[in-house]
Amino acid sequence: MAPRALSGPSSLVISAAVAAAFAPAVCRGQAEAAGGASQTVVVTGTRQAESAFDVPASVDRIGAEQIRDQRLQVNISEVLAAVPGMTARDRQNYAQDVQLSVRGFGARASFGIRGVRLIVDGISATLPDGQGQISHVDLASAERIEVLRGPFSALYGNSSGGVVDIVTEDGSGPPVASASVAAGSDSLWRAGLQVAGGAGAWGYTASASHFETDGYRDHSSAERDLGNLKLTWRPGEGRKLTIVANSMSLPEAQDPLGLTREQFDADARGVDAVALSFNTRKSVSQTQLGASYEHSLAPDQRLQATLYGGHRDTEQFQAIPVAPQGSPRHPGGVIDLARDYHGADLRWSLASPSAPFSMTVGLSFDALDEYRRGYENFIGDVTGVKGALRRDEDNRSTAFDGYAQATWRLAPAWRMDAGLRHSTVRVESRDHYITAANGDDSGQTDFQATTPVASLMWLASETLHLYASAGRGFETPTLNELAYRSDGSAGLNLSLQPARSDNLEVGAKWRFDGGAQTLNLAIFGVRTRDEIVTQTNQGGRASFQNAGKTRRDGVELGWSGRWGGDWRSQASMTYLDARYDEAFLICGAPPCQAPTIEVPAGNRLPGVARSSAYASLQWAPAEGWRGGAEVRYLSDVPVNDLNTDRAASYTVASASLGYRLRRGAWAFDGFVRADNLFGDRYAGSVIVNEGNGRFFEPAPGRTWLAGLNVSYGF
């Protein structure tokens, strides 16, 4: 029986009606649309400082006010719901990262983020093999988030189905110190401190926060500490040095795992018994340091160099039955992972407001050294404890890329953009756990791709721009996806190849009412060959293969505006038809010498919703009472390649109310918030192709949150 929730066409109509109801009321405004989409300078897409309105690509910007105003500031999924074409799922499971997908790319990730390129303060949070994570970001100090979709995403390299670029605010002026606290349902608690300012050529922003929760579900408690420091130094005209350091500690996050359909229908707050018997959990710590130097060689030329490095430790206890762990070639049920990563980027840019031509050329290098150990998750009859060693290997992944982008203003009303990136990705594994029953699994493989993109924009008027763009992209298999062969034989799965895609997009950008409102439309099609899919997933061990062809066709519509002085509203809708174009075979239980189960052509890609909608209305004066409401809709989502079950569609509403007060150097900002106002039960996310049928991760029922921020300007 499907979970109770508003679903089907009626829900989409409700969401669309709310969005449409906001639009006619917008009759007056100011020069900047809600979120600053029309006037704000962005760099994602062309790597030049430009207005999003002038960029021939789908780019959305989320400003600091939207990121922090009346929000918890823990998960990036809190602020990405309004971006068309993007699905950001809060899994209510801090042992796993937030699920992000852009136009269906990244939807199959069962842990971490893949298929979407992540950048934080100019530093890649996506590793060379395409796997990424974003848990170290402190939203309390973020100045903006830019989301790029479409063909130009490929110019950021491997696994760039989309780009999420997060930038911490620069400190300047007299120092401001602030403290914040928030408390909510399920013993949720967050406290943070921040100081920002500048003196002379120096600027600084420092923040720290602590978060903890008992979790909505059983066995889902977690706590996390973040620290972030950003220093800027401007030694002279046209020169700037930026240093960023951050740390993240997740001492222990319990993992409630997913639920089967029967478990989900019976008790959405419960857990499978194996989560308790094996005490599934995860601990993570990470430290990272990066530096970027910008130097103006001439009024129209700029050189930028970036260096970064970091270390991340992870220990995860999985719920793998004792019997499979005892087989000769099984890696065990405890992952002990240490990762050292570093990289560099060097780019030269030519740009002048008076010249019709601008360009950027650059080189980048990223490297990951991974030390992976696997242990049994039992000792004797006791489970949930680290036992005997079952895996010992050193892995290395590197990516070396060269790229170039150029813009040519052909005429006052015409603009052409083009770019090219060549990527070389190498993956190596050195196996140190070799026994009579477990052979040497060492090996290496290389992947290469050249990804061109091009676009043409017509500036039909000062308020209407039309464009078309096309390009190619690629996505390599990650280290985890290469690790096993379906037949159980030794070595990396060297037959696994990158997925390669052809992307086409046409769009329109319209701003009106003096720039107070923006309306963006994008129609796109993606054709992918050699899509990476699950071949078998049993006993805690998954192997992957290349399927045939897939397609993703869709429409995105986004609108935002300010009106009546302090009113602002936003709406977005997405339609995405993502399917397998060719049938392919998958395995049952391993070992699998020959796949026999057919996934028919026409099946929907799992984890991808066909349609989504969002609408919000806010009253946001500089002082006094303020508040808002928002509505989100997501259609049903297949949970596996065979499409044998689906997570039902849902519509949820949220509301918030706050008060902002300023007294001299002091500022006070308090709020209360309620999410899922009508207490609907639904699956907030799904674990695609989960081998035990535990596909469903329940979202909370009705929850509340209260917060207070106090700041003092010196």
N, C-alpha and C positions, 0 to 999 in steps of 0.2 A: 504494500500500500504506500503511495507517495506521501511525503510529509505535507502537513497542512500549511499552505502558504498561498497568497494571491499569485495566480499563475496564468499563463496562456495569453491570448490576444487582449483580453480585457485589461490585464495589468499594463501592457504596453500602451493601450489607449489611455489609461488613467495617467501614466507618467507623461505621455505626450500632451494630454490635456492640461496638466499642471504647467508644463513648459510653455505651451501656447498661451495660457492665461497670463503669464508674466509679460510676454512680448508686447501685447497691445498697450499695456500700461506705460511702456517706456516712451516718453515723449520729449524729455529734456535731459541734458546731461552736461558733463564736463569733458575736458580734452582727453582724459585717459579712461579707457574701458576697464571694467572690473578685472582685476588681476593684471592690468597693464598690458594686455595682449597687443593692442594696436600701436602704442607709442613707445613701448619699452625696448631698449637696445638689447639684442641677443647676439650670441656668437655661435650657438649650436646650429649646424647646417652648412654654413659657409666659412666658419672660423674667422669671420670679420664682424666687427661691431655694426649691426644693422637693426632696423626695426623689423619685427616679425612680420609686419604687413608687407614688407618689401622682399621677403625671402620666398623663393619659388618652391616651397616645401611646407609640409604640415608641421608647424612648430607651436607648442603651447608653453606659456610661462606662468608659473605659480609664484607669486611674490611672498615676502616675509609675513605680511598681514594675513594672507590666506593660510599660510602654513601654521601659524601659531594662534590665531584668534579663536578662543573658545574651543580649543582642542587639547588632547592629551599630550601630543608631541612625542610619541614613542614609535609608532609605525608609519612608514611612508605611505601605506595604503590609506591613511586618514585623509590625505590631500589629493590623491590622484584619481578619485572617482569621477571628477568632472572632465577629465581629458578624454575626448572621443578616440575610439580605437584602442584604448588601453584598458586592461582588466588588472586590478590590483586587489588581491585577496588577503585579508587578515585571517590567518589560519587558526588563531587562538592556540598556537603551539609554538612557544619560543625556543623549542629544540630544533625547529626548522625555520628557514627564512621566509619572508613574505613571498607570495607567488605573484610574479609580474609577467604579463604577456602583452605584446603589441601586435595587433592584427593577426593574432593566432600564434606568433612566434614566441616560444618560451612556455607554452601551455603544458607541454608534456613533462616539465621538470618536477620530479617528486621531492627534491630537496634542493636548496640553493636557488639561484637564478641563472638561467641559461637562455640563449637566443636573444637577449637584450643586453646591449652594451651599457655598462654603468661607469660613470665618471664622477669623482668627488674632488673638488678643488683642483682640477686638472690632472688628477691621478686616477689611473684605471682601477676600478674595483672589480673588473672582470679579468680573470687570469688568462694566460695565453691560450689555454685549451678551450676557452669559451665559458667556463664555469665562474659565476660571480656571487657575491654576497654584499649586503648593504647594512648589516646590523650595527656597524660602527659609526653611523651617521647620527650626529646630534642635531635634531630638527630645531632645537631652541636657538641655535646660532646660525641657521641657514638663511641666506639672503634671498635666494631664489632657486627654483627647480625648473629646468627646461626639458621638455620632452619632444624629441624629433622622431617622426615617423615617415615611412616611404623610402624611395630609392636612395636619397642622399645619406641615409643611415649607413649604407655600405661603405662609405668613405671613412668610417671609424674602425673598419677591420673585421676580423672574424666574429661571427655570432652577433651581427648588428642588425637584427630584425627591427630594432628601434634603439634609440639612445635616451638614457635618463642622465642628465647632467646636473649635479648638485653643487652649489657655490656657497661657501660660508661668507658672511658679511665682513667687510673690511672695517677695522676700527679707525675712528677719526674724531677730532674735537675733544672737548672736555670729557673726562671719564664719567661713565654711567654704570652703576652697580645695581643688579636686580636679583631678587630671590623669588622662586615660584614653588608652589606646592599644589598637588591635585590628589584627590581621593575619590574612589568610586566602588562600584559593585565588585564582589568577589575579593574583597580585601585589597583592592588595587591601591597603589600608593606611588606617587612620583614626586621627587623634590629636586630642585635645580638651583644652581648659582651661576651668574654670568657677570663679567665686567668687560667693558669695551671703551675704547677711547684712543687718543693719540697725543703726541707731543713732538713738535718739530717735524722731522722727516719720518718719524716712527708712528705706526698704528698697531693696535693689538685688540684681539678678541679672544677671551678665554671663557670656557664654560665647563661645568661638570654637573652630572645628574645621577640620581639613583632611582631605580624603578623596581617594584616587586608586586607580585600578585599571587593569590591562591589559585587563580584560573577558573574559568567557567565550568570546565569538566573536571571529573575526578582525575587525580594524578596529572595535573597540569600546572603546578606552581612553578614560578620562575623569579629570578632577580637578575638585574643587569646594571652595571656601572659604566658610565661613559665620561671621557675627558677629552677636550678638544682645545687646541691653541693655534691661533693664526697670527703671525707677525708680518707686518709690511714695512719696508724701508724704501724711501724714495731719495736716493743720494743726490739727484739732480734732475733736470728737465729730461723727460723721455726715458728715465731709468726707474726700475722698480724690482725689488727683491721680495718674494713672498716665501715664508717658511710655515709649513703646516705640520703639526704633530698631534696625534690622537691615540687614545687607548680605549679598549673595550674589555670588560670582564663579565663573563656569564658563568658564575661559579657552579650553578646547577640549574638546568631547566628540565623538568620532568616531561616525558614524551607520552601523551595519551594515545598515540597512534590513531589510525582511522577506524571507522566502524563499518561493519557489513550492513546491508539493507535491513536485515532483521533487527540488528542491534540498534541502528539509528531510529527505526520506527518505535522500538520498545522503550529506549531511554537515551536521549540525545546527550545527556550529561555523563553517561557512563563510559567505561573503557572495556576493551577486551581483557579477559583474565590474564593473557600472556604479558600485557604491559605491567601488571602488578607482579607476576611471578618472576619475570626477568628484570624488573625494576628499570624499565627503559628510561633513559635520561641522556643528557648531553651537557658537557662543560666546554667553554671556549674562552680563550684569552687572545688578544691581538694588540700589537703596538706597531705604529707606522710613522714614518718621517718623510717629508717631501719638501723640495725647494724648487722655486721657479724664478728665473731672472728674465726680465724684459728690457730690451735696449733699443732705442731709436737710432738707427744708423744714419737716417736722413729724415726730413719731414714726412716723407711718404714711405719709408721703409722701417721695418721692425724685425728684430731677432728675438726669439724666445727659446729658452732652454729649460727643461724640467728633468729633475732627478728624483727618484723615490725608492724607498725600501721598507720592508716590514716583515714581521714574523707572526704566525698564527698557530696556536696549539688547539687541538680538538680531541676530545675523548667522548665516544658515543657508545652506549649499551643498547643493543638491538634485541628484538624478541624473535630470535631464530631458534626453532626447536633443537633440542639436544642431539637428536639422531642425525639430522643433516650436518651439524657441526662436527660430528664424529667421522664423517666421510674423509678419505685421504686428502682430497684436494679442496676442501672447504676452508675459507679464510677465517672462520670463527664468527662470534657474535659481538665482539668488542672492537671498535675501530680506534686506534691510537695514531693520530696524525699530526705531524709537525710540518709546517710549510714556511720556507723562506722565499720571498719574492722581491724583485727589484726591477727597475726599468728606467728608460730615458726617452725623451722626445726633444727633437731640435727642429725648429721651423723658422722660415723666413717669409715675411709678408710684405707685399707691395700694395699700397692703397692710398688714394688721394681723392678728396671730395670733388675736385675739379677734373680728374682724369676719367676717361670712359672705361679704363681697364684696371682690374685688381687681381691679385693672385696670391696663393700661399703654397709653398712647397716644404716638405718635411720628411724626416726619418724618425722611426720609433723602434724601440727594442724593449721587449718584456720577457722576463724569465721567472720560472717557478721551479724551485727545488723542493720536492716532497719526500718526506720520510714516513712511510706507511707501515704500521705494524697491526696485525690482527691477532686477537686472543679469543679463546673460548669464553663464553659467558656463563660459565659454571665451574665449580670445583666439586667433584663427587656428585652428591645429590643436591647440592646447594646452587641455585641459579641466581643471577643478578650480581655476580662477582667475577672479577677478571681471573681467568684461568690460564691454561697452557698457551704458548705461542703457536699460531697457525699461519702467520703471514709475516714476511719481512722483506721489504723491497724499497728501493730508492727510485723515484721517478723524477723526470725532468721534462719540462715543456718550455719551449722558447718560441717567440714570434718576432720576426724582423720585417718591417713594413716600410715602404716608401710611398708617398702620396703627394698629389698636386691638385689644386682647385683654382679655378679662374672664373671671373665674372667680366663680361664684355657688354657694355651698354651700347647696343647697335645704333639706337636712335633715341630721341627723348621718350618714346612710348614703348621701346622694346629692349629687352634684356636677355642675355644668354648666359647660362652657367654650365660648367663642365668640370669633371673631376676624374681622377684615376688613382687607384690604389693597388699596389702589388704586395701580397702577403705570403710569407713563408713560415709555416708552423711545423715545428719538429717535436715529436713526443718520444721519449726514451724511458725504458724501464729496466732496472737491474735487480734481479731476483736473488735474495740471499737465503731463502727458506727452501732448501733442496734436500729431499729425502728419496728413498727408494720408491715410494708411492707418489711423490710429488716432484715432477721434473722441473727443469729450469724454465721459468716463464719469461726470461729476459727477451727484449726485442726493441725495435725502434721503427718509426715510420715518419715520413715527411708529407706535408700537404702544401700545395701552392695554389694561388688564385689571383687573377687580375680582375678587378671590379671597376668598370667604367660607369659613369653616370652623366646625364646631360639634361638640361631643362631650357625651356623658353617661356618667358613671361611677357604678357602684353599689359601695359599700364593703360587700361581703357580710359580711366579718368583718375582724378586725385583720390577718388573714394572707391574705385573698383579695379582690382587686379586679377587677371586670369593667367593660368600657367598650365604647362604640361611637362612631365619629367619621366625619365626612364632610366633604368640601371640594372646592374646585376649584383647579387650578393652570394655569400657562402657561409656555411656553418660547419665547423669541424666537429668530430666526435670528441667528447671530453675524456680525460684519463679514466674516469669511472666507466664510461661507456665502452672503452677499448679493453677493459681489464679482463673480460671473460669471453670464451668461445662457447657457443651453444652446445657443442658436442663434448665439452668437458676436457678437451685436450689442452696441452700446455701452451703458454705464450699469449702475447697480445692478439686481439682480433684484427689482424692486419688487412682483412678483406673489407673492413668498414671504411667507407669513404665519406668525404664531406657532402652535405646537401648543398645544391647550387640552385639559385633562384633568379628569375627574370621579373622585374618589377615595373609597373606602369601606373602613373597617377596623373589625373587632371583635376584642377581645383580652381576655386574662386574665393577671393577675399574682398569683403565689402565692409567699409566703415562709414557710418552715417551719424546724423544728429551731432555734427561738430566733432566727430571722433569719439563720442561718448559710448557708441555701440559698435560692436564688430560682429560679423557673421562670416564664418568660414565653412566652405564645403569642399570635400575631397571625395573623388570616386577612384577606386584603385583595383588593380588586379595583379596577383602574384602567381607565377607558375614555378613550382619547385620540382626538381628531379633528384632522385636518390635521397628522399626524405629519410631521416634516421628514426627508426621505430623499434619498439621492443620486439624481440624474437621469442624469448622465454623469460619467465620470472617466477621462480619457485625456490623455496628454502632460503630466502634472503639473498639470492644470487640472480642478477638479471644480465642477460646478454642482448645485444642489439644488432640490427641489420639495416640495410638500405632498402626501402620500399621503392616503388616505381615513381609515379608522378602524383603531385597534389596540386590543388588550386585553392586560392583565397581571393574571393571577390567581395567587395564591400563599398559602403557609403558611410562617410562621417560628416556630421553636421554639428557645429559648435557656435553658440551665441552668448555674448556677455555684454553687460551695459551698466551704466550708472544713470540714475534719474532722480528727480526731485531732491537734489542736494545730497542726501545721505543714504538713499536707497541704492542697492546694487543687486543684480540678479544674474543668473547664469543658467544655461541649459545646453545639453548635448545629447545626441542620439547616434547610435552606431548600428549598422546592419552588416553582418559578416557571414558569408557562405563559405565554409572551409571544409573541403572534402578530399578523399582519396580519388584520384582519377583512374587508377589502375588497381586491380585486385592483387593481393600478395598473400603469402602463407606464413603462419606463425606456428610455434611449437606448443605442445602441452608440457608435461613434466620432463625435465632433463634427465639423462643426456638426450640430445635431439640430433639424430643423424639426418633426418629429413623432415622438415615442417610439413604438416598435413592439414592444418586448420585454415580455411580461407577467410580472409577479410575482404568482403566484396567491394568492387568499385562503386563509388557513390556514398559509402559510409562517411559520416561526419568525423572530422578530426576530434579526438577526445580532449576534454578540458576547455573547449572553445564554445562560447555562447554565440547563438545566431544573432541576437539583438540585445542592446542595452540602452538605457536612458537615464538621464540625471537632470534634476532641476533644483535650484536653490533661490531663496529670496532672503536678503539681509537688510536690517536697519543698523547702520554703523556710523553714528556721529562721533566726533572726536572726543566728546565727553558725555556723561550721563548714561541713560539707559540705552541698551543695544540688544539685538537678538536676531535670530534667524531660524529658518526651517529648510530642510532639504529632503528630497525624495530620490531613491535609487531603484532601478529595475534591472534585472538580469534574467534572460530567458533560460530555458533548461540547458543542461550541459551533459553530453555523453561522458561516461567514466572510463571507457576502454575502446580499443580499436574495433571490437566486434559490435559496439553499440548495444550491448545486452541490457544496460540499465542507464539511468540518467538521474542527475540531481535536478529536482524540480525548479522551475522558475520562481522568482520571488520579487516582491516590492516592499521596501522598508522605508520608514520615515524617521527623521531625527529633528529635534528642536533644541534651541539654546537661548538663554537669557543671561545678560550680564550688565554690569555697571562699571563705568570708567570715571575716575576722579583724579584731578590734579590739584595739588596744593603746594605752591612754590616749587621747590626742587623735588618734591615727592610725587609719585604717580601710583595709583592703585587701580587694579583691573581684576575684578572677580566675575565668576560666571557659574552657572549650573547648566547641565546638558543631559538630555535623555536620548538614547539611541534605540532603534527598533521599538518605536512607540507603541505599536499594537501587539507586541509580544509574539510575532510570528516565528514558527519553527522552520528552519531551512538549513541547508548545507552551505556554509560560507565558502568552502573550497572542496575540491576533490583530488585524490591521489590517483593519478592516471595509471591504468594498467597494474594496479597493486595486486601482487600475486596471490594473496590470501582473500581477495574480495573485500578488503577493508578500504573501500573507496572514499567514504564520506567523512568529512571533518565538519562537525556541527558548529554553527554560529550561535552566539549567545542570544538569549531572549531579551526582554526589556532590561536595559542597563542605565545607570545614572553615573554622572561624573560632576564633581564640583572642584573649582580651582581658584587660586588667588596668586597674582603677581604683584610684587611691590618693587619699585625702582627708585633710585635716588641719583640725581645729576649733580655732580660736584662743580 
